[in-house]
């Protein structure tokens, strides 16, 4: 279920221009509203210092700042240096269209989260 939530959240961020291009407060509120329609209840998005897309964890996840920093560094390290995955991650983070590789990025990002223990936080 957690994997499905992450895949859906990332798919929404990748495929929804309004959600992917949140620049102003109004856009952020609209983006949050659109995401909340997909996920009833509290939705907590996590942001890394690395150019990774915002992501969700489980509904009860509450990682500390240190745990989140460690998770983000691990996920980033799992994406191949010089590979298309890092480029796509950065595009999604900037709100740009990642093209057809955006769909391929979702399972790779999920696998990196799994390998780094993101589902247990």
N, CA, C and O atoms as a printed pandas DataFrame, in Angstrom:
     atom_number atom_name residue_name chain_id  residue_number  x_coord  y_coord  z_coord
0              1         N          UNK        A               1    0.822   -1.193    0.000
1              2        CA          UNK        A               1    0.000    0.000    0.000
2              3         C          UNK        A               1    0.863    1.253    0.000
3              4         O          UNK        A               1    0.576    2.217   -0.710
4              5         N          UNK        A               2    1.942    1.230    0.816
5              6        CA          UNK        A               2    2.824    2.393    0.868
6              7         C          UNK        A               2    3.484    2.626   -0.481
7              8         O          UNK        A               2    3.636    3.769   -0.913
8              9         N          UNK        A               3    3.878    1.543   -1.150
9             10        CA          UNK        A               3    4.508    1.673   -2.463
10            11         C          UNK        A               3    3.528    2.288   -3.451
11            12         O          UNK        A               3    3.911    3.116   -4.277
12            13         N          UNK        A               4    2.272    1.887   -3.370
13            14        CA          UNK        A               4    1.263    2.433   -4.254
14            15         C          UNK        A               4    1.058    3.914   -3.982
15            16         O          UNK        A               4    0.952    4.703   -4.921
16            17         N          UNK        A               5    1.000    4.306   -2.710
17            18        CA          UNK        A               5    0.834    5.722   -2.373
18            19         C          UNK        A               5    1.984    6.553   -2.915
19            20         O          UNK        A               5    1.764    7.632   -3.467
20            21         N          UNK        A               6    3.208    6.064   -2.765
21            22        CA          UNK        A               6    4.362    6.787   -3.281
22            23         C          UNK        A               6    4.282    6.898   -4.791
23            24         O          UNK        A               6    4.515    7.972   -5.346
24            25         N          UNK        A               7    3.956    5.799   -5.469
25            26        CA          UNK        A               7    3.878    5.818   -6.926
26            27         C          UNK        A               7    2.807    6.793   -7.397
27            28         O          UNK        A               7    3.013    7.525   -8.364
28            29         N          UNK        A               8    1.683    6.804   -6.727
29            30        CA          UNK        A               8    0.602    7.712   -7.111
30            31         C          UNK        A               8    1.010    9.156   -6.846
31            32         O          UNK        A               8    0.795   10.026   -7.690
32            33         N          UNK        A               9    1.599    9.417   -5.678
33            34        CA          UNK        A               9    2.010   10.785   -5.363
34            35         C          UNK        A               9    3.029   11.281   -6.368
35            36         O          UNK        A               9    2.940   12.416   -6.836
36            37         N          UNK        A              10    3.985   10.453   -6.702
37            38        CA          UNK        A              10    4.999   10.846   -7.666
38            39         C          UNK        A              10    4.393   11.008   -9.046
39            40         O          UNK        A              10    4.768   11.921   -9.781
40            41         N          UNK        A              11    3.460   10.137   -9.410
41            42        CA          UNK        A              11    2.798   10.252  -10.700
42            43         C          UNK        A              11    2.005   11.551  -10.781
43            44         O          UNK        A              11    1.979   12.198  -11.828
44            45         N          UNK        A              12    1.367   11.931   -9.694
45            46        CA          UNK        A              12    0.623   13.195   -9.663
46            47         C          UNK        A              12    1.592   14.351   -9.842
47            48         O          UNK        A              12    1.312   15.281  -10.600
48            49         N          UNK        A              13    2.724   14.308   -9.158
49            50        CA          UNK        A              13    3.704   15.380   -9.288
50            51         C          UNK        A              13    4.280   15.443  -10.692
51            52         O          UNK        A              13    4.560   16.528  -11.202
52            53         N          UNK        A              14    4.458   14.286  -11.322
53            54        CA          UNK        A              14    5.034   14.238  -12.657
54            55         C          UNK        A              14    4.018   14.658  -13.709
55            56         O          UNK        A              14    4.362   15.382  -14.643
56            57         N          UNK        A              15    2.770   14.215  -13.572
57            58        CA          UNK        A              15    1.804   14.394  -14.645
58            59         C          UNK        A              15    0.871   15.581  -14.478
59            60         O          UNK        A              15    0.176   15.937  -15.430
60            61         N          UNK        A              16    0.828   16.201  -13.324
61            62        CA          UNK        A              16   -0.075   17.318  -13.105
62            63         C          UNK        A              16    0.704   18.617  -13.165
63            64         O          UNK        A              16    1.457   18.919  -12.238
64            65         N          UNK        A              17    0.546   19.406  -14.242
65            66        CA          UNK        A              17    1.329   20.634  -14.362
66            67         C          UNK        A              17    1.168   21.561  -13.171
67            68         O          UNK        A              17    2.153   22.145  -12.719
68            69         N          UNK        A              18   -0.040   21.715  -12.650
69            70        CA          UNK        A              18   -0.244   22.604  -11.515
70            71         C          UNK        A              18    0.521   22.098  -10.299
71            72         O          UNK        A              18    1.139   22.884   -9.581
72            73         N          UNK        A              19    0.481   20.781  -10.066
73            74        CA          UNK        A              19    1.176   20.224   -8.916
74            75         C          UNK        A              19    2.675   20.269   -9.100
75            76         O          UNK        A              19    3.414   20.453   -8.133
76            77         N          UNK        A              20    3.134   20.105  -10.321
77            78        CA          UNK        A              20    4.574   20.062  -10.560
78            79         C          UNK        A              20    5.204   21.438  -10.604
79            80         O          UNK        A              20    6.414   21.567  -10.416
80            81         N          UNK        A              21    4.406   22.477  -10.849
81            82        CA          UNK        A              21    4.972   23.804  -11.007
82            83         C          UNK        A              21    4.480   24.734   -9.910
83            84         O          UNK        A              21    3.888   25.776  -10.191
84            85         N          UNK        A              22    4.720   24.365   -8.684
85            86        CA          UNK        A              22    4.263   25.168   -7.564
86            87         C          UNK        A              22    5.297   26.224   -7.251
87            88         O          UNK        A              22    6.343   25.935   -6.670
88            89         N          UNK        A              23    4.999   27.454   -7.640
89            90        CA          UNK        A              23    5.920   28.560   -7.404
90            91         C          UNK        A              23    5.371   29.531   -6.364
91            92         O          UNK        A              23    6.087   29.929   -5.445
92            93         N          UNK        A              24    4.121   29.907   -6.503
93            94        CA          UNK        A              24    3.554   30.879   -5.576
94            95         C          UNK        A              24    2.768   30.167   -4.484
95            96         O          UNK        A              24    2.491   28.971   -4.578
96            97         N          UNK        A              25    2.415   30.916   -3.453
97            98        CA          UNK        A              25    1.639   30.356   -2.355
98            99         C          UNK        A              25    0.298   29.837   -2.854
99           100         O          UNK        A              25   -0.166   28.782   -2.423
100          101         N          UNK        A              26   -0.320   30.579   -3.761
101          102        CA          UNK        A              26   -1.601   30.141   -4.317
102          103         C          UNK        A              26   -1.479   28.820   -5.049
103          104         O          UNK        A              26   -2.321   27.933   -4.906
104          105         N          UNK        A              27   -0.410   28.698   -5.843
105          106        CA          UNK        A              27   -0.182   27.443   -6.554
106          107         C          UNK        A              27    0.078   26.310   -5.578
107          108         O          UNK        A              27   -0.403   25.193   -5.772
108          109         N          UNK        A              28    0.847   26.599   -4.516
109          110        CA          UNK        A              28    1.154   25.568   -3.519
110          111         C          UNK        A              28   -0.137   25.097   -2.863
111          112         O          UNK        A              28   -0.330   23.897   -2.667
112          113         N          UNK        A              29   -1.024   26.032   -2.521
113          114        CA          UNK        A              29   -2.281   25.652   -1.898
114          115         C          UNK        A              29   -3.129   24.810   -2.846
115          116         O          UNK        A              29   -3.752   23.836   -2.424
116          117         N          UNK        A              30   -3.153   25.184   -4.128
117          118        CA          UNK        A              30   -3.908   24.413   -5.103
118          119         C          UNK        A              30   -3.298   23.027   -5.264
119          120         O          UNK        A              30   -4.013   22.027   -5.323
120          121         N          UNK        A              31   -1.967   22.976   -5.334
121          122        CA          UNK        A              31   -1.276   21.689   -5.450
122          123         C          UNK        A              31   -1.592   20.795   -4.259
123          124         O          UNK        A              31   -1.917   19.619   -4.426
124          125         N          UNK        A              32   -1.497   21.355   -3.056
125          126        CA          UNK        A              32   -1.808   20.584   -1.856
126          127         C          UNK        A              32   -3.246   20.095   -1.890
127          128         O          UNK        A              32   -3.525   18.962   -1.497
128          129         N          UNK        A              33   -4.162   20.938   -2.356
129          130        CA          UNK        A              33   -5.567   20.547   -2.435
130          131         C          UNK        A              33   -5.757   19.393   -3.415
131          132         O          UNK        A              33   -6.499   18.451   -3.137
132          133         N          UNK        A              34   -5.080   19.470   -4.566
133          134        CA          UNK        A              34   -5.186   18.390   -5.543
134          135         C          UNK        A              34   -4.642   17.091   -4.978
135          136         O          UNK        A              34   -5.233   16.031   -5.181
136          137         N          UNK        A              35   -3.531   17.162   -4.279
137          138        CA          UNK        A              35   -2.959   15.951   -3.694
138          139         C          UNK        A              35   -3.850   15.399   -2.592
139          140         O          UNK        A              35   -3.977   14.182   -2.454
140          141         N          UNK        A              36   -4.463   16.266   -1.813
141          142        CA          UNK        A              36   -5.344   15.804   -0.738
142          143         C          UNK        A              36   -6.586   15.114   -1.299
143          144         O          UNK        A              36   -7.159   14.243   -0.645
144          145         N          UNK        A              37   -7.007   15.498   -2.511
145          146        CA          UNK        A              37   -8.116   14.790   -3.139
146          147         C          UNK        A              37   -7.729   13.344   -3.423
147          148         O          UNK        A              37   -8.567   12.446   -3.340
148          149         N          UNK        A              38   -6.467   13.120   -3.755
149          150        CA          UNK        A              38   -5.990   11.777   -4.035
150          151         C          UNK        A              38   -5.793   10.965   -2.756
151          152         O          UNK        A              38   -5.988    9.750   -2.754
152          153         N          UNK        A              39   -5.407   11.638   -1.668
153          154        CA          UNK        A              39   -5.066   10.969   -0.417
154          155         C          UNK        A              39   -5.862   11.576    0.725
155          156         O          UNK        A              39   -5.475   12.619    1.251
156          157         N          UNK        A              40   -6.963   10.953    1.123
157          158        CA          UNK        A              40   -7.711   11.503    2.241
158          159         C          UNK        A              40   -6.881   11.466    3.519
159          160         O          UNK        A              40   -6.013   10.607    3.678
160          161         N          UNK        A              41   -7.146   12.386    4.414
161          162        CA          UNK        A              41   -6.405   12.449    5.666
162          163         C          UNK        A              41   -5.191   13.340    5.523
163          164         O          UNK        A              41   -5.071   14.111    4.571
164          165         N          UNK        A              42   -4.308   13.222    6.471
165          166        CA          UNK        A              42   -3.106   14.043    6.456
166          167         C          UNK        A              42   -2.118   13.529    5.419
167          168         O          UNK        A              42   -1.858   12.329    5.324
168          169         N          UNK        A              43   -1.586   14.440    4.662
169          170        CA          UNK        A              43   -0.573   14.119    3.673
170          171         C          UNK        A              43    0.654   14.939    4.004
171          172         O          UNK        A              43    0.589   16.166    4.081
172          173         N          UNK        A              44    1.752   14.276    4.197
173          174        CA          UNK        A              44    2.987   14.980    4.532
174          175         C          UNK        A              44    3.993   14.750    3.416
175          176         O          UNK        A              44    4.389   13.617    3.144
176          177         N          UNK        A              45    4.398   15.828    2.780
177          178        CA          UNK        A              45    5.400   15.763    1.730
178          179         C          UNK        A              45    6.767   16.044    2.325
179          180         O          UNK        A              45    6.913   16.928    3.169
180          181         N          UNK        A              46    7.757   15.302    1.892
181          182        CA          UNK        A              46    9.120   15.477    2.367
182          183         C          UNK        A              46    9.960   16.050    1.236
183          184         O          UNK        A              46    9.806   15.665    0.077
184          185         N          UNK        A              47   10.848   16.971    1.580
185          186        CA          UNK        A              47   11.720   17.629    0.623
186          187         C          UNK        A              47   13.162   17.433    1.046
187          188         O          UNK        A              47   13.504   17.595    2.218
188          189         N          UNK        A              48   13.998   17.085    0.095
189          190        CA          UNK        A              48   15.419   16.847    0.349
190          191         C          UNK        A              48   16.246   18.024   -0.147
191          192         O          UNK        A              48   15.795   18.804   -0.987
192          193         N          UNK        A              49   17.465   18.145    0.382
193          194        CA          UNK        A              49   18.370   19.170   -0.150
194          195         C          UNK        A              49   18.895   18.748   -1.523
195          196         O          UNK        A              49   19.233   19.598   -2.347
196          197         N          UNK        A              50   18.965   17.440   -1.770
197          198        CA          UNK        A              50   19.341   16.945   -3.083
198          199         C          UNK        A              50   18.188   17.223   -4.046
199          200         O          UNK        A              50   17.040   17.344   -3.617
200          201         N          UNK        A              51   18.481   17.324   -5.339
201          202        CA          UNK        A              51   17.407   17.638   -6.301
202          203         C          UNK        A              51   16.499   16.435   -6.590
203          204         O          UNK        A              51   16.400   15.961   -7.722
204          205         N          UNK        A              52   15.848   15.968   -5.536
205          206        CA          UNK        A              52   14.883   14.885   -5.648
206          207         C          UNK        A              52   13.479   15.472   -5.607
207          208         O          UNK        A              52   13.277   16.529   -5.009
208          209         N          UNK        A              53   12.504   14.811   -6.227
209          210        CA          UNK        A              53   11.121   15.300   -6.121
210          211         C          UNK        A              53   10.628   15.190   -4.679
211          212         O          UNK        A              53   11.126   14.376   -3.902
212          213         N          UNK        A              54    9.648   16.017   -4.336
213          214        CA          UNK        A              54    8.988   15.842   -3.048
214          215         C          UNK        A              54    8.335   14.470   -3.062
215          216         O          UNK        A              54    7.928   13.976   -4.113
216          217         N          UNK        A              55    8.239   13.859   -1.886
217          218        CA          UNK        A              55    7.656   12.524   -1.824
218          219         C          UNK        A              55    6.930   12.339   -0.506
219          220         O          UNK        A              55    7.119   13.099    0.444
220          221         N          UNK        A              56    6.096   11.310   -0.473
221          222        CA          UNK        A              56    5.392   10.937    0.738
222          223         C          UNK        A              56    5.989    9.642    1.261
223          224         O          UNK        A              56    6.638    8.892    0.532
224          225         N          UNK        A              57    5.756    9.405    2.525
225          226        CA          UNK        A              57    6.072    8.114    3.127
226          227         C          UNK        A              57    4.746    7.572    3.642
227          228         O          UNK        A              57    3.695    7.965    3.136
228          229         N          UNK        A              58    4.760    6.709    4.599
229          230        CA          UNK        A              58    3.511    6.199    5.150
230          231         C          UNK        A              58    2.769    7.282    5.917
231          232         O          UNK        A              58    3.374    8.273    6.326
232          233         N          UNK        A              59    1.462    7.106    6.117
233          234        CA          UNK        A              59    0.668    8.115    6.823
234          235         C          UNK        A              59    1.142    8.338    8.252
235          236         O          UNK        A              59    0.943    9.424    8.796
236          237         N          UNK        A              60    1.761    7.344    8.873
237          238        CA          UNK        A              60    2.237    7.498   10.251
238          239         C          UNK        A              60    3.731    7.823   10.309
239          240         O          UNK        A              60    4.304    7.876   11.397
240          241         N          UNK        A              61    4.365    8.038    9.165
241          242        CA          UNK        A              61    5.799    8.333    9.143
242          243         C          UNK        A              61    6.071    9.699    9.753
243          244         O          UNK        A              61    5.380   10.679    9.473
244          245         N          UNK        A              62    7.083    9.735   10.582
245          246        CA          UNK        A              62    7.466   10.997   11.212
246          247         C          UNK        A              62    8.984   10.996   11.437
247          248         O          UNK        A              62    9.447   11.017   12.577
248          249         N          UNK        A              63    9.757   10.971   10.333
249          250        CA          UNK        A              63   11.208   10.924   10.503
250          251         C          UNK        A              63   11.742   12.239   11.069
251          252         O          UNK        A              63   11.202   13.316   10.814
252          253         N          UNK        A              64   12.806   12.116   11.834
253          254        CA          UNK        A              64   13.474   13.314   12.342
254          255         C          UNK        A              64   14.223   13.967   11.178
255          256         O          UNK        A              64   14.356   13.379   10.104
256          257         N          UNK        A              65   14.709   15.185   11.405
257          258        CA          UNK        A              65   15.485   15.879   10.368
258          259         C          UNK        A              65   16.704   15.048    9.985
259          260         O          UNK        A              65   17.042   14.946    8.806
260          261         N          UNK        A              66   17.362   14.454   10.977
261          262        CA          UNK        A              66   18.559   13.641   10.719
262          263         C          UNK        A              66   18.211   12.395    9.913
263          264         O          UNK        A              66   18.939   12.026    8.992
264          265         N          UNK        A              67   17.096   11.744   10.260
265          266        CA          UNK        A              67   16.675   10.551    9.522
266          267         C          UNK        A              67   16.323   10.906    8.078
267          268         O          UNK        A              67   16.655   10.170    7.149
268          269         N          UNK        A              68   15.649   12.043    7.903
269          270        CA          UNK        A              68   15.286   12.472    6.554
270          271         C          UNK        A              68   16.538   12.800    5.744
271          272         O          UNK        A              68   16.633   12.423    4.576
272          273         N          UNK        A              69   17.484   13.488    6.341
273          274        CA          UNK        A              69   18.730   13.822    5.638
274          275         C          UNK        A              69   19.475   12.551    5.227
275          276         O          UNK        A              69   20.008   12.466    4.120
276          277         N          UNK        A              70   19.506   11.577    6.118
277          278        CA          UNK        A              70   20.174   10.305    5.820
278          279         C          UNK        A              70   19.438    9.572    4.695
279          280         O          UNK        A              70   20.071    9.028    3.790
280          281         N          UNK        A              71   18.112    9.558    4.749
281          282        CA          UNK        A              71   17.317    8.915    3.708
282          283         C          UNK        A              71   17.558    9.587    2.362
283          284         O          UNK        A              71   17.782    8.911    1.358
284          285         N          UNK        A              72   17.513   10.902    2.342
285          286        CA          UNK        A              72   17.704   11.640    1.094
286          287         C          UNK        A              72   19.079   11.365    0.487
287          288         O          UNK        A              72   19.196   11.134   -0.716
288          289         N          UNK        A              73   20.114   11.392    1.321
289          290        CA          UNK        A              73   21.476   11.123    0.836
290          291         C          UNK        A              73   21.567    9.709    0.278
291          292         O          UNK        A              73   22.210    9.482   -0.748
292          293         N          UNK        A              74   20.935    8.774    0.941
293          294        CA          UNK        A              74   20.957    7.384    0.488
294          295         C          UNK        A              74   20.229    7.236   -0.840
295          296         O          UNK        A              74   20.747    6.611   -1.765
296          297         N          UNK        A              75   19.035    7.805   -0.939
297          298        CA          UNK        A              75   18.256    7.705   -2.181
298          299         C          UNK        A              75   19.050    8.316   -3.330
299          300         O          UNK        A              75   19.128    7.731   -4.411
300          301         N          UNK        A              76   19.633    9.479   -3.106
301          302        CA          UNK        A              76   20.412   10.150   -4.150
302          303         C          UNK        A              76   21.587    9.272   -4.579
303          304         O          UNK        A              76   21.902    9.185   -5.765
304          305         N          UNK        A              77   22.226    8.627   -3.618
305          306        CA          UNK        A              77   23.378    7.776   -3.940
306          307         C          UNK        A              77   22.976    6.533   -4.731
307          308         O          UNK        A              77   23.799    5.958   -5.445
308          309         N          UNK        A              78   21.719    6.117   -4.607
309          310        CA          UNK        A              78   21.236    4.945   -5.338
310          311         C          UNK        A              78   20.932    5.253   -6.809
311          312         O          UNK        A              78   20.855    4.346   -7.638
312          313         N          UNK        A              79   20.761    6.535   -7.120
313          314        CA          UNK        A              79   20.536    6.915   -8.511
314          315         C          UNK        A              79   21.904    7.039   -9.181
315          316         O          UNK        A              79   22.777    7.732   -8.659
316          317         N          UNK        A              80   22.108    6.389  -10.314
317          318        CA          UNK        A              80   23.441    6.354  -10.925
318          319         C          UNK        A              80   23.997    7.747  -11.239
319          320         O          UNK        A              80   23.323    8.583  -11.840
320          321         N          UNK        A              81   25.227    7.967  -10.821
321          322        CA          UNK        A              81   25.898    9.227  -11.120
322          323         C          UNK        A              81   26.056    9.341  -12.633
323          324         O          UNK        A              81   26.565    8.427  -13.281
324          325         N          UNK        A              82   25.622   10.458  -13.183
325          326        CA          UNK        A              82   25.677   10.654  -14.629
326          327         C          UNK        A              82   24.541    9.981  -15.381
327          328         O          UNK        A              82   24.476   10.059  -16.608
328          329         N          UNK        A              83   23.639    9.317  -14.652
329          330        CA          UNK        A              83   22.530    8.610  -15.291
330          331         C          UNK        A              83   21.327    9.518  -15.517
331          332         O          UNK        A              83   21.241   10.621  -14.976
332          333         N          UNK        A              84   20.415    9.027  -16.320
333          334        CA          UNK        A              84   19.213    9.795  -16.626
334          335         C          UNK        A              84   18.330    9.978  -15.404
335          336         O          UNK        A              84   17.563   10.938  -15.331
336          337         N          UNK        A              85   18.430    9.064  -14.439
337          338        CA          UNK        A              85   17.575    9.139  -13.255
338          339         C          UNK        A              85   17.797   10.435  -12.480
339          340         O          UNK        A              85   16.838   11.062  -12.030
340          341         N          UNK        A              86   19.050   10.834  -12.322
341          342        CA          UNK        A              86   19.342   12.086  -11.607
342          343         C          UNK        A              86   18.842   13.295  -12.387
343          344         O          UNK        A              86   18.340   14.255  -11.801
344          345         N          UNK        A              87   18.976   13.248  -13.682
345          346        CA          UNK        A              87   18.499   14.343  -14.522
346          347         C          UNK        A              87   16.972   14.470  -14.418
347          348         O          UNK        A              87   16.440   15.572  -14.285
348          349         N          UNK        A              88   16.286   13.339  -14.480
349          350        CA          UNK        A              88   14.823   13.338  -14.373
350          351         C          UNK        A              88   14.392   13.822  -12.983
351          352         O          UNK        A              88   13.446   14.600  -12.862
352          353         N          UNK        A              89   15.082   13.363  -11.943
353          354        CA          UNK        A              89   14.755   13.798  -10.584
354          355         C          UNK        A              89   14.845   15.322  -10.472
355          356         O          UNK        A              89   13.964   15.966   -9.904
356          357         N          UNK        A              90   15.912   15.879  -11.017
357          358        CA          UNK        A              90   16.106   17.330  -10.951
358          359         C          UNK        A              90   15.035   18.072  -11.746
359          360         O          UNK        A              90   14.559   19.121  -11.313
360          361         N          UNK        A              91   14.654   17.534  -12.906
361          362        CA          UNK        A              91   13.604   18.165  -13.707
362          363         C          UNK        A              91   12.284   18.184  -12.956
363          364         O          UNK        A              91   11.596   19.204  -12.925
364          365         N          UNK        A              92   11.932   17.066  -12.356
365          366        CA          UNK        A              92   10.679   16.998  -11.602
366          367         C          UNK        A              92   10.729   17.995  -10.445
367          368         O          UNK        A              92    9.754   18.701  -10.190
368          369         N          UNK        A              93   11.841   18.050   -9.762
369          370        CA          UNK        A              93   11.993   18.976   -8.625
370          371         C          UNK        A              93   11.796   20.427   -9.063
371          372         O          UNK        A              93   11.195   21.224   -8.343
372          373         N          UNK        A              94   12.315   20.766  -10.266
373          374        CA          UNK        A              94   12.200   22.135  -10.779
374          375         C          UNK        A              94   10.833   22.411  -11.405
375          376         O          UNK        A              94   10.540   23.542  -11.795
376          377         N          UNK        A              95   10.002   21.381  -11.497
377          378        CA          UNK        A              95    8.687   21.555  -12.100
378          379         C          UNK        A              95    8.704   21.464  -13.616
379          380         O          UNK        A              95    7.755   21.884  -14.280
380          381         N          UNK        A              96    9.783   20.915  -14.165
381          382        CA          UNK        A              96    9.884   20.750  -15.614
382          383         C          UNK        A              96    9.322   19.397  -16.028
383          384         O          UNK        A              96    9.231   18.468  -15.226
384          385         N          UNK        A              97    8.954   19.313  -17.287
385          386        CA          UNK        A              97    8.457   18.054  -17.836
386          387         C          UNK        A              97    9.640   17.109  -18.040
387          388         O          UNK        A              97   10.556   17.430  -18.796
388          389         N          UNK        A              98    9.635   15.949  -17.379
389          390        CA          UNK        A              98   10.750   15.024  -17.544
390          391         C          UNK        A              98   10.649   14.166  -18.803
391          392         O          UNK        A              98   11.533   13.354  -19.078
392          393         N          UNK        A              99    9.581   14.346  -19.559
393          394        CA          UNK        A              99    9.412   13.541  -20.768
394          395         C          UNK        A              99    9.020   12.116  -20.423
395          396         O          UNK        A              99    8.544   11.832  -19.324
396          397         N          UNK        A             100    9.227   11.238  -21.372
397          398        CA          UNK        A             100    8.796    9.852  -21.213
398          399         C          UNK        A             100    9.547    9.124  -20.109
399          400         O          UNK        A             100    9.048    8.126  -19.590
400          401         N          UNK        A             101   10.727    9.593  -19.737
401          402        CA          UNK        A             101   11.483    8.919  -18.687
402          403         C          UNK        A             101   10.883    9.128  -17.297
403          404         O          UNK        A             101   11.235    8.427  -16.349
404          405         N          UNK        A             102    9.987   10.084  -17.186
405          406        CA          UNK        A             102    9.322   10.305  -15.906
406          407         C          UNK        A             102    8.609    9.060  -15.411
407          408         O          UNK        A             102    8.595    8.781  -14.212
408          409         N          UNK        A             103    8.022    8.318  -16.327
409          410        CA          UNK        A             103    7.322    7.077  -15.945
410          411         C          UNK        A             103    8.298    6.006  -15.493
411          412         O          UNK        A             103    7.994    5.235  -14.583
412          413         N          UNK        A             104    9.457    5.949  -16.111
413          414        CA          UNK        A             104   10.470    4.977  -15.717
414          415         C          UNK        A             104   11.144    5.327  -14.405
415          416         O          UNK        A             104   11.706    4.468  -13.726
416          417         N          UNK        A             105   11.077    6.602  -14.059
417          418        CA          UNK        A             105   11.720    7.057  -12.830
418          419         C          UNK        A             105   10.970    6.573  -11.585
419          420         O          UNK        A             105   11.596    6.276  -10.567
420          421         N          UNK        A             106    9.667    6.493  -11.654
421          422        CA          UNK        A             106    8.846    6.167  -10.484
422          423         C          UNK        A             106    9.267    4.853   -9.825
423          424         O          UNK        A             106    9.515    4.851   -8.620
424          425         N          UNK        A             107    9.359    3.737  -10.552
425          426        CA          UNK        A             107    9.765    2.498   -9.872
426          427         C          UNK        A             107   11.214    2.531   -9.382
427          428         O          UNK        A             107   11.539    1.893   -8.380
428          429         N          UNK        A             108   12.074    3.255  -10.064
429          430        CA          UNK        A             108   13.466    3.346   -9.623
430          431         C          UNK        A             108   13.575    4.157   -8.343
431          432         O          UNK        A             108   14.355    3.823   -7.451
432          433         N          UNK        A             109   12.798    5.214   -8.255
433          434        CA          UNK        A             109   12.771    6.022   -7.047
434          435         C          UNK        A             109   12.210    5.200   -5.887
435          436         O          UNK        A             109   12.740    5.243   -4.777
436          437         N          UNK        A             110   11.145    4.457   -6.146
437          438        CA          UNK        A             110   10.559    3.592   -5.124
438          439         C          UNK        A             110   11.532    2.525   -4.650
439          440         O          UNK        A             110   11.604    2.227   -3.457
440          441         N          UNK        A             111   12.283    1.948   -5.586
441          442        CA          UNK        A             111   13.276    0.931   -5.225
442          443         C          UNK        A             111   14.379    1.541   -4.360
443          444         O          UNK        A             111   14.853    0.912   -3.413
444          445         N          UNK        A             112   14.780    2.760   -4.688
445          446        CA          UNK        A             112   15.806    3.436   -3.887
446          447         C          UNK        A             112   15.278    3.720   -2.477
447          448         O          UNK        A             112   16.001    3.550   -1.495
448          449         N          UNK        A             113   14.024    4.150   -2.382
449          450        CA          UNK        A             113   13.419    4.381   -1.061
450          451         C          UNK        A             113   13.390    3.095   -0.251
451          452         O          UNK        A             113   13.701    3.097    0.940
452          453         N          UNK        A             114   13.019    2.004   -0.895
453          454        CA          UNK        A             114   12.985    0.710   -0.214
454          455         C          UNK        A             114   14.372    0.309    0.269
455          456         O          UNK        A             114   14.555   -0.083    1.421
456          457         N          UNK        A             115   15.344    0.414   -0.632
457          458        CA          UNK        A             115   16.716    0.004   -0.288
458          459         C          UNK        A             115   17.294    0.835    0.850
459          460         O          UNK        A             115   18.144    0.363    1.605
460          461         N          UNK        A             116   16.831    2.062    0.966
461          462        CA          UNK        A             116   17.349    2.968    2.000
462          463         C          UNK        A             116   16.512    2.955    3.277
463          464         O          UNK        A             116   16.785    3.717    4.204
464          465         N          UNK        A             117   15.509    2.105    3.330
465          466        CA          UNK        A             117   14.704    1.982    4.530
466          467         C          UNK        A             117   13.641    3.054    4.711
467          468         O          UNK        A             117   13.154    3.274    5.820
468          469         N          UNK        A             118   13.287    3.712    3.632
469          470        CA          UNK        A             118   12.300    4.793    3.704
470          471         C          UNK        A             118   10.918    4.336    4.135
471          472         O          UNK        A             118   10.148    5.124    4.685
472          473         N          UNK        A             119   10.601    3.101    3.896
473          474        CA          UNK        A             119    9.263    2.603    4.242
474          475         C          UNK        A             119    9.141    2.249    5.731
475          476         O          UNK        A             119    8.047    1.958    6.215
476          477         N          UNK        A             120   10.250    2.274    6.439
477          478        CA          UNK        A             120   10.215    1.930    7.857
478          479         C          UNK        A             120   10.320    3.137    8.771
479          480         O          UNK        A             120   10.339    2.986    9.993
480          481         N          UNK        A             121   10.388    4.331    8.200
481          482        CA          UNK        A             121   10.507    5.545    9.030
482          483         C          UNK        A             121    9.159    5.985    9.567
483          484         O          UNK        A             121    9.076    6.984   10.281
